Amino acid sequence: MTSGSVTAWEYETVRPPRDSTMEEADDPKDVLNDLGSDGWELVDTIDYSGGGTKFLVFKRPARGSGGDGDGGGDGDE
């Protein structure tokens, strides 16, 4: 990092959509495309200890941070 600037990130978590049995995940393509169009990038998953995905974790550069590292997000995304 030679530029000296640090990117401030904001994060979002989403529970994968489930079908009516709550055992199988529905295809999350629509959710992923919606978040992607808003600048979110899938970076990780948080899994249940017995298997299965509990949360999808997304990040994007913080909006309105002005480079001051305060995040600037309102958390309502």
Secondary structure, 3 states (H helix, E strand, C coil): CCCCCCCCEEEEEECCCECCCCCCECCCHHHHHHHHHCCCEEEEEEECCCCCEEEEEEEEECCCCCCCCCCCCCCCC
